[in-house]
Amino acid sequence: MNEPAPCPLCEREVPECSDHHLVPKSCGGRRTEAICLDCHRMIHVLFDNKQLECELNSVEALQAEPRFARYLDWIRKRPGERSFRARRPRRPRR
């Protein structure tokens, strides 16, 4: 079994990471970052490829985005060995 590795986004020690294309492959992106499956799923629930290509194409940009930052605050308190389902928010927060 693989050693747990820290996710660069949520900083949790997780047993498995997946490669996230910082610029989507469909937009010509080649560079990847190994992130946890929970963060990877949530990125694709919250953002479309155009946003990822133009605005959110780095770890720092993703961490600074308010909706994703709120998710990171939540997920950091959860155990890394457990997986969570990603859902689209029901309504915007005020």
ChimeraX attribute file (.defattr): number of C-alpha atoms within 10 A of each C-alpha:
attribute: neighborCount
match mode: 1-to-1
recipient: residues
	/A:1	5
	/A:2	7
	/A:3	9
	/A:4	14
	/A:5	17
	/A:6	18
	/A:7	22
	/A:8	16
	/A:9	20
	/A:10	23
	/A:11	15
	/A:12	20
	/A:13	18
	/A:14	22
	/A:15	17
	/A:16	18
	/A:17	19
	/A:18	16
	/A:19	13
	/A:20	21
	/A:21	20
	/A:22	19
	/A:23	22
	/A:24	19
	/A:25	14
	/A:26	11
	/A:27	11
	/A:28	10
	/A:29	13
	/A:30	12
	/A:31	13
	/A:32	15
	/A:33	16
	/A:34	17
	/A:35	23
	/A:36	26
	/A:37	21
	/A:38	20
	/A:39	23
	/A:40	18
	/A:41	16
	/A:42	18
	/A:43	18
	/A:44	14
	/A:45	13
	/A:46	14
	/A:47	13
	/A:48	11
	/A:49	16
	/A:50	13
	/A:51	13
	/A:52	20
	/A:53	19
	/A:54	9
	/A:55	13
	/A:56	20
	/A:57	17
	/A:58	16
	/A:59	13
	/A:60	11
	/A:61	13
	/A:62	19
	/A:63	18
	/A:64	13
	/A:65	12
	/A:66	11
	/A:67	15
	/A:68	19
	/A:69	15
	/A:70	12
	/A:71	15
	/A:72	18
	/A:73	11
	/A:74	11
	/A:75	17
	/A:76	14
	/A:77	10
	/A:78	13
	/A:79	12
	/A:80	22
	/A:81	11
	/A:82	9
	/A:83	12
	/A:84	14
	/A:85	8
	/A:86	16
	/A:87	10
	/A:88	9
	/A:89	10
	/A:90	6
	/A:91	6
	/A:92	6
	/A:93	6
	/A:94	3
